[in-house]
Amino acid sequence: MTDPFLPDSGAAVIPDKGTGLRILVVDDDRTLREGCVSVLQMDGHSVVSTGRGDEALDFVRRRRFDLVLVDLFLNNVSGMEVLKAAVEAHKGIIVVVMTGNPSVQSSIEALRAGAWDYLPKPFSASHLQVLVGRAAHAAAATRETRESIKPSALMTQNGAGESMELLGISPTFRKAVELAQKVAATDASVMISGESGTGKEMIAQFIHKHSRRTQRKLVPVNCAALPDNLLESEMFGYRKGAFTGADRDKAGLLEVANGGTLFLDELTEMTMPLQAKLLRVLQDGVVRRLGSETQDAVVDVRFISATNRDPQESVQQGLLREDLFYR
């Protein structure tokens, strides 16, 4: 397949052809727009495209789409207006904003307005396929889990398959469990905050057990227990010869958690450079091991993180990247 955007980096990408999505592509760059349409149609999706923001507004108000890919900066009507109209018109619609001038502020503004993700330009066909594949999984998971999970169930199971009840009588605790149950029915990333000993990991286990990923692994990572260089090699893996003692290739925990959930305990203890690298995985699902010159794996991982700090204060204090937090 010819890549109309950027040269592929060698990562193997197998699109999910089992679920064709109804997709709207909005971009005033004709070459990029037609390239997106070609790639998406080859993967079995039904695609409508336009280069005009006003026409996109009409589309999202009159027709039902599973996914909208919209450029943030259009000539007549802004991509932000299209985003807001789509979210207002259709509950559960997935909107991804594309931009050639990405900034933390514009990205966060889009996420706050209801965007599911943002896609910096230029991007490869593989990158687009990975993102749309994740969107297809998210849409399917939301439908399936809403149908199969009873809202009143407050039971989970331990690793041995035995039932375990989350016991608690306070209204605050019950509200937290009910909220965890609702978010479990999606593939959304989750941030859990609370003082040490309040059961953050138990809530993470509960969310995983009530998700579509329950048959796959929940992989915990204590970000405060490992030095930065060791944490990076454990999470991303490494190639033979990447550093002294690396006598073989090793897959990282992100690859181990593929198809399942990665639980990042005490996320605010992770250094900023490592947070930036994690943000890239959240964005495109691609993992590059230490010492590798190519992209080594495409992973489908749900992220649950926890901190004993106030997340908003951590952002203000420079301990947590703002764009990572809003992811």
Sequence and secondary structure as in RCSB ss.txt:
>XXXX:A:sequence
MTDPFLPDSGAAVIPDKGTGLRILVVDDDRTLREGCVSVLQMDGHSVVSTGRGDEALDFVRRRRFDLVLVDLFLN
NVSGMEVLKAAVEAHKGIIVVVMTGNPSVQSSIEALRAGAWDYLPKPFSASHLQVLVGRAAHAAAATRETRESIK
PSALMTQNGAGESMELLGISPTFRKAVELAQKVAATDASVMISGESGTGKEMIAQFIHKHSRRTQRKLVPVNCAA
LPDNLLESEMFGYRKGAFTGADRDKAGLLEVANGGTLFLDELTEMTMPLQAKLLRVLQDGVVRRLGSETQDAVVD
VRFISATNRDPQESVQQGLLREDLFYR
>XXXX:A:secstr
   SSS   S      TTS  EEEEE S HHHHHHHHHHHHHTT EEEEES HHHHHHHHHHS  SEEEEES  S
SS HHHHHHHHHHHSTT EEEEEESS  HHHHHHHHHTT SEEEESS  HHHHHHHHHHHHHHHHHHHHHHHHS 
TT  EEE TTS EEE    SHHHHHHHHHHHHHHTS   EEEE  TTS HHHHHHHHHHTSTTTTS EEEEETTT
S HHHHHHHHHEE TTSSTT  S EE HHHHTTTSEEEEETGGGS HHHHHHHHHHHHH EE  BT SS  EE  
 EEEEEESS HHHHHHTTSS HHHHT 
